[in-house]
């Protein structure tokens, strides 16, 4: 083990993530910039390292303080993810999904942020047209409880599930979800984010199954947690849908979870 090239192994891992992984300092200035980030944005490492990551945001978002707000939310929630417009080096815009996570040392002190970026448009264009069609998706009638502390995410998931034929009930935190489970007998599936303030997704699922032993569960989380199963909070055999995902993948995972043994 002592002869292993740890830096090389780390770089191999970073390269294997499904997107462009970068590191930022505590102020949001870019520390590392790899080939995947260059391919997405057009910036080479020597053109962007040392600059603030906000240089990729639109002028409207910068004026509104969105980059700073993203860092604050990542600190407050342990992770922040969003999808929005970003600007390449050549001035063209793209739709970008990004995940921001604070990085702390052994004493718990903030030392920087990890950021994973993915161009959403490319992912959509890579799917055959027939696969994108809603007509190819199953129509069903089960009720799904969606738990996520992000208002936009909850609204988006609820809309997608409703368009697939499901009934969607939403909760903004774990305690609210448990209250709904206690009073609503028709919940067929708990669809919960893993990392949330207060009760996390695993704890919601565990307490939910004390109320409803037959409760089916589907977890969802961002790239970092999906790749690392952060803090050992999920077992290897759980149903997990990694963000971002397309509507067809959501339909497939929901159906798989509903058919699984609780």
C-alpha distance (Angstrom), angle and dihedral (degrees) to the residues before:
residue distance angle dihedral
X1 . . .
X2 3.82 . .
X3 3.81 91.0 .
X4 3.79 94.4 56.0
X5 3.80 115.4 116.2
X6 3.80 94.8 -123.8
X7 3.81 94.2 -176.0
X8 3.79 90.5 50.1
X9 3.79 91.0 47.9
X10 3.80 90.2 50.1
X11 3.79 91.4 50.4
X12 3.81 89.8 49.5
X13 3.79 90.2 52.8
X14 3.80 92.6 47.8
X15 3.78 90.5 50.2
X16 3.80 90.9 51.3
X17 3.81 94.0 58.9
X18 3.83 114.0 105.6
X19 3.78 95.4 -110.7
X20 3.78 142.2 15.3
X21 3.82 112.0 -50.5
X22 3.82 116.5 -158.7
X23 3.79 136.9 168.8
X24 3.82 125.4 -132.2
X25 3.80 131.0 -169.6
X26 3.80 120.9 -121.3
X27 3.82 91.0 -83.6
X28 3.79 94.1 50.5
X29 3.80 97.5 -101.8
X30 3.81 114.6 148.1
X31 3.82 114.5 -105.2
X32 3.81 101.2 170.2
X33 3.80 131.9 24.3
X34 3.79 122.4 179.7
X35 3.77 137.6 -170.5
X36 3.81 94.3 -88.0
X37 3.82 91.3 55.5
X38 3.81 89.9 47.6
X39 3.81 91.2 51.4
X40 3.80 92.0 52.1
X41 3.81 99.6 42.5
X42 3.80 105.9 23.1
X43 3.80 92.4 -125.1
X44 3.80 119.2 126.2
X45 3.80 117.8 -143.2
X46 3.81 94.4 -103.8
X47 3.81 90.2 52.2
X48 3.79 97.4 55.0
X49 3.80 110.5 21.1
X50 3.80 107.2 107.1
X51 3.80 92.8 25.2
X52 3.79 122.7 106.0
X53 3.80 115.2 -98.4
X54 3.80 88.0 -124.3
X55 3.82 88.0 80.6
X56 3.81 85.7 84.0
X57 3.81 93.2 56.6
X58 3.78 125.4 92.3
X59 3.79 117.3 -102.8
X60 3.81 90.4 -111.5
X61 3.81 91.4 55.4
X62 3.81 91.8 46.4
X63 3.81 90.8 50.5
X64 3.80 89.7 49.8
X65 3.81 91.3 52.1
X66 3.79 94.0 -117.5
X67 3.85 97.7 147.0
X68 3.81 92.5 53.0
X69 3.81 90.4 45.2
X70 3.81 90.0 53.3
X71 3.81 91.1 55.7
X72 3.81 91.4 47.8
X73 3.79 92.2 50.5
X74 3.78 91.9 48.3
X75 3.81 89.3 53.4
X76 3.80 93.5 46.1
X77 3.80 97.0 44.5
X78 3.81 102.9 29.5
X79 3.79 89.5 -117.3
X80 3.78 137.7 29.0
X81 3.77 126.3 -163.7
X82 3.76 131.1 179.5
X83 3.76 143.7 160.8
X84 3.79 119.6 -136.8
X85 3.77 148.8 125.7
X86 3.80 118.9 -59.6
X87 3.80 132.5 179.6
X88 3.80 125.6 -122.6
X89 3.81 123.8 -145.3
X90 3.82 90.5 -97.4
X91 3.82 91.5 55.0
X92 3.80 97.3 -106.6
X93 3.78 118.2 130.2
X94 3.80 129.5 -125.8
X95 3.77 136.9 -176.7
X96 3.80 107.8 -109.6
X97 3.79 131.6 -170.6
X98 3.79 111.7 -158.6
X99 3.80 136.6 179.7
X100 3.82 120.1 -156.5
X101 3.80 121.4 -165.3
X102 3.82 127.4 177.7
X103 3.81 115.1 -124.4
X104 3.80 119.5 -146.2
X105 3.79 134.0 -172.4
X106 3.82 126.2 -126.9
X107 3.82 89.8 -81.0
X108 3.79 92.9 53.7
X109 3.79 94.0 -107.8
X110 3.80 117.5 145.9
X111 3.81 110.2 -110.6
X112 3.79 101.6 167.1
X113 3.78 145.7 -56.7
X114 3.77 135.6 -83.3
X115 3.78 115.9 -140.6
X116 3.77 128.4 -167.9
X117 3.81 118.2 -167.9
X118 3.78 132.6 -170.4
X119 3.78 130.9 176.9
X120 3.79 105.0 -124.0
X121 3.81 95.9 -162.1
X122 3.81 92.1 60.0
X123 3.77 91.5 52.8
X124 3.79 90.7 51.3
X125 3.80 94.4 46.4
X126 3.80 90.8 52.4
X127 3.81 92.0 62.6
X128 3.82 116.7 89.2
X129 3.79 113.3 -111.6
X130 3.79 92.2 -118.7
X131 3.80 90.3 56.6
X132 3.83 91.8 52.2
X133 3.79 93.0 55.1
X134 3.80 115.3 107.9
X135 3.80 87.6 -145.4
X136 3.82 88.9 71.8
X137 3.82 92.2 56.6
X138 3.81 122.7 91.9
X139 3.79 120.1 -105.7
X140 3.80 113.5 -138.0
X141 3.79 140.5 156.6
X142 3.82 109.2 -139.1
X143 3.81 122.1 129.5
X144 3.80 118.1 -117.8
X145 3.80 126.0 -165.1
X146 3.83 109.1 -144.8
X147 3.82 115.1 -158.2
X148 3.82 119.6 -171.5
X149 3.80 132.2 134.5
X150 3.83 92.0 -143.5
X151 3.82 111.1 89.5
X152 3.81 94.7 -153.7
X153 3.79 93.3 48.4
X154 3.82 92.3 50.0
X155 3.79 91.9 49.3
X156 3.80 92.9 47.4
X157 3.80 95.2 47.7
X158 3.80 91.9 45.4
X159 3.80 90.2 52.6
X160 3.81 92.4 48.9
X161 3.79 93.6 48.6
X162 3.79 92.3 47.3
X163 3.81 90.5 51.1
X164 3.82 87.9 52.9
X165 3.79 90.6 56.7
X166 3.80 99.6 -100.0
X167 3.78 126.6 125.1
X168 3.83 109.1 -121.4
X169 3.80 125.6 -152.9
X170 3.81 116.8 -175.7
X171 3.81 136.8 -150.4
X172 3.80 127.5 -176.9
X173 3.81 96.1 -151.9
X174 3.77 143.6 11.9
X175 3.80 97.5 -95.2
X176 3.79 92.1 51.7
X177 3.81 89.2 49.5
X178 3.81 91.9 53.0
X179 3.82 90.9 49.5
X180 3.80 89.5 53.2
X181 3.82 91.7 48.1
X182 3.80 90.0 51.2
X183 3.80 94.2 53.9
X184 3.83 104.0 29.1
X185 3.82 112.9 70.4
X186 3.81 94.8 -177.1
X187 3.83 100.3 68.4
X188 3.81 106.4 126.2
X189 3.81 99.3 176.6
X190 3.80 137.6 20.7
X191 3.83 109.2 -144.8
X192 3.79 106.1 -172.8
X193 3.78 139.6 169.2
X194 3.81 113.2 -120.5
X195 3.82 101.0 -139.1
X196 3.82 115.0 50.4
X197 3.82 136.1 141.0
X198 3.79 112.5 -94.7
X199 3.79 110.8 3.5
X200 3.79 111.2 22.8
X201 3.78 122.9 -142.6
X202 3.80 95.1 -94.3
X203 3.81 91.3 52.4
X204 3.81 91.6 47.9
X205 3.80 89.8 52.1
X206 3.81 93.3 47.7
X207 3.80 94.2 48.8
X208 3.78 90.9 41.2
X209 3.79 90.7 56.9
X210 3.80 90.1 52.5
X211 3.80 85.6 60.9
X212 3.81 94.8 37.0
X213 3.84 113.3 21.0
X214 3.82 91.2 -172.9
X215 3.83 94.2 52.1
X216 3.82 113.9 137.4
X217 3.82 114.9 -141.1
X218 3.80 134.7 -159.6
X219 3.82 117.8 -176.8
X220 3.78 124.2 -156.2
X221 3.79 129.7 -167.3
X222 3.78 144.6 150.1
X223 3.79 129.7 -84.8
X224 3.79 97.4 -86.3
X225 3.78 96.1 52.3
X226 3.79 91.7 40.7
X227 3.79 91.7 53.1
X228 3.79 98.4 40.5
X229 3.82 103.9 24.1
X230 3.79 84.5 -132.4
X231 3.82 118.1 -125.2
X232 3.80 90.0 -2.2
X233 3.79 88.9 -83.6
X234 3.80 94.5 143.5
X235 3.77 131.9 51.5
X236 3.79 117.9 -126.9
X237 3.81 93.9 -112.5
X238 3.80 100.4 52.7
X239 3.79 123.0 117.0
X240 3.82 104.8 -102.2
X241 3.80 129.1 175.8
X242 3.80 111.0 -163.8
X243 3.81 117.9 -142.7
X244 2.94 134.0 -91.0
X245 3.78 98.8 43.3
X246 3.78 137.2 164.4
X247 3.77 123.1 -117.5
X248 3.78 93.7 -107.4
X249 3.82 91.2 53.5
X250 3.81 89.2 50.1
X251 3.80 89.8 52.2
X252 3.80 91.6 49.1
X253 3.82 95.2 48.8
X254 3.80 94.0 44.9
X255 3.80 90.6 51.5
X256 3.83 90.6 46.5
X257 3.82 91.0 50.9
X258 3.81 93.1 47.4
X259 3.81 90.1 52.5
X260 3.80 94.0 46.6
X261 3.78 127.0 96.6
X262 3.81 110.3 -100.8
